[in-house]
Amino acid sequence: MRIGELAAQTGLSRDAIRFYEKVGLVTGRRLPNGYRDFPAETVSWLQYVRTAQALGFSLAEIARTGEELRRAADSAGALSALFEEKIGVIDARISELAALRAELRARVGTGCPLRAAG
């Protein structure tokens, strides 16, 4: 399918698809006339990419884990494991942000907020 058809079916812009191709998330072959031709399964893959981005996964994570998921015997189990891993990263970040918030709160109203609290 050509890039225009792919854009229409996924709701992505042609530029977004070209970007995904540039970073290696999708692969299209070039026809003799120079047009890009993408396999039909690219539609579902791009829908996966958009969903994964909405769930907080970076494009690098999607590229890395996408291949793992394609090769996994139990893709649902592999996907659940990825979600658990991401939840751990989020929980760690929440803890870091809570500590940062507490540090900032401790400095509010001090004579010199940039001096170490203590």
N, C-alpha and C positions, 0 to 999 in steps of 0.2 A: 504494500500500500504506500502511496506517496505521502509526503510530509503534510500536505494540506488535509488529506483524509484522516491521517493520524491526529492532527490537531483538532479536527472537528469531532472525532470520536472520544478524545480524552479531555477536551476543554482547555488544553494547553495552547500557548502560542507557538508558532513555528520557531520563533527565536528560542523559546524554552527547550523545545525538542532539539534544536541545533546545539544548544548549550549542553544538554544531557548527552548528546552524541560526542561532543568535544571532550567531556570529562570521562567518557567511557561507560556511561550507564545504559546507553542503547547503541545498537549497531545497525546501520542501514547500508545496503550495498548501492553502488552507483550504477545507474542504467547507462547505456551508451549515449543517451541524450543529456547526461549529467544530472538527471533527477535522482533524488534519494528514493530508495525502495525499502520499506520496513516490513518484516514478517508480521502476521496478524497477532501473534502473541505479545507484541510490543504494547498493544493497548492495555492488556491486563497488567503487564509489568509497570507501565507508567502510572496506572491507578495505584498499584502497590507503593511505588515511589512517593506519590503525593500523600498517601495515607501515612506512610512511615515518617515523612517530614512533619506532618501534622501531629504525630505522636512524639516529636522531639528528636528524631534520629537525624544526624547530619548526612549529607550526601556521601561522605567518605564511609560512614558506618553502613549506609544502604548498599553501597558498592561492595564493601567487604562481606557483609552478611548475606547479600542477595545470592552470591555464588554458593555460599554454605547452605542456604535454604533450598536452592535448586538441586543440590546433590544429596540432601538429607533424605534418609529413608522415611522418616516421620517428620514431615514439614511442620505439622501442628505442634509437635513436641519441641522441635528446634525453635520455632517462633516463640513459644511460651518461655523457653530458656533465655532467649534474647530479651524478652520483656522483663524477666526477673533480673537480668543483668542491668538493664536500663533503670529499673526501679532502684537498684542498689546505688547506681551513680547519682540518681536524683536525690535519694535519701542523704547521701554524703554531701551533696551540694546544699541541701536544705540545712544541714547541721553547720556547714561553713558559713552560710548566710546568717543563721541565727547567732553565731558567735560574733560575726562582724557587726550585726545590729546591736548586740549587747555592748560591744566595744565603743561604738559610736554613741550609744545612749549614755554610757558612763562619762563621755567627754563633753556632753551638752552642759552648758552653764559653768564650765570650769574656766579659770582665768586664761589658760592657754590651751585650747582644744587639741593642738598638735603635739603637745608635750605628753609623754607617756603617762597613762593613768596609773595611779598607785598611791 
